[in-house]
Amino acid sequence: MTSTALHQALQNLHRELAATTELDAESQELLDTVLRDVRRSLEANLPHQPHVVDELENAALSFELRHPALAAIAQELVELLRKAGV
């Protein structure tokens, strides 16, 4: 698992988020916070951070019905982070 794949998935999620106009303020804030934590963990090469991955997975689950594309990309990122040991 390369950090390139993780960064690419993170960029895809940011792109999908930017294209999603129907996200309520609470969901937007949750996703922004989780993505900020993920990016910080990756950039700082922090040791195993399961709470960050769990938060992202919870966000992905909450988006499944209303924002399936966003949920799918978030879930992909969760899988990549778990494989990378984050």
C-alpha positions in Angstrom: 0.0 0.0 0.0 1.5 3.3 -1.1 0.9 6.7 0.3 0.1 7.7 -3.2 -3.0 5.5 -3.3 -4.1 7.0 0.0 -3.6 10.5 -1.2 -5.4 9.8 -4.4 -8.4 8.4 -2.5 -8.4 11.4 -0.3 -8.3 13.7 -3.3 -11.2 11.8 -4.9 -13.2 12.2 -1.7 -12.5 16.0 -1.6 -13.6 16.3 -5.3 -16.8 14.4 -4.6 -17.4 16.5 -1.5 -16.9 19.7 -3.5 -19.4 18.4 -6.1 -22.0 17.5 -3.5 -24.4 20.5 -3.0 -27.0 18.7 -0.8 -24.8 18.1 2.2 -26.3 19.7 5.4 -24.0 21.8 7.6 -23.7 19.2 10.3 -22.6 16.5 7.8 -20.2 18.9 6.1 -18.6 19.8 9.4 -18.3 16.1 10.4 -16.7 15.1 7.1 -14.3 18.2 7.1 -13.2 17.3 10.6 -12.6 13.6 9.8 -10.8 14.4 6.6 -8.6 17.0 8.4 -7.7 14.3 11.0 -6.9 11.7 8.3 -4.7 14.2 6.4 -2.9 15.2 9.6 -2.3 11.5 10.5 -0.9 10.8 7.0 1.3 13.9 6.8 2.7 13.5 10.2 3.2 9.7 9.8 1.5 9.2 13.1 1.4 5.7 14.5 -1.7 3.6 14.4 -4.8 5.9 14.7 -7.9 3.6 14.7 -10.2 6.3 16.0 -9.5 8.4 12.9 -10.5 5.5 10.6 -13.5 4.6 12.8 -14.7 8.2 12.5 -14.4 8.2 8.7 -16.2 4.8 8.5 -19.1 6.2 10.7 -19.3 9.2 8.4 -19.4 6.9 5.3 -22.2 4.9 6.8 -24.2 8.0 7.6 -23.9 9.1 3.9 -25.0 5.8 2.3 -28.6 6.7 1.6 -28.4 10.3 0.7 -24.9 10.5 -0.8 -24.0 7.0 -2.1 -21.0 8.2 -4.3 -19.5 10.1 -1.3 -20.1 7.1 0.9 -18.4 4.8 -1.5 -15.3 6.9 -1.8 -15.1 7.4 2.0 -15.4 3.6 2.4 -12.7 3.1 -0.1 -10.5 5.4 1.9 -11.3 3.5 5.1 -10.2 0.2 3.4 -6.9 1.8 2.2 -6.2 3.3 5.6 -6.8 0.0 7.3 -4.5 -1.8 4.9 -1.9 0.8 5.5 -2.2 0.3 9.3 -3.4 3.7 10.1 
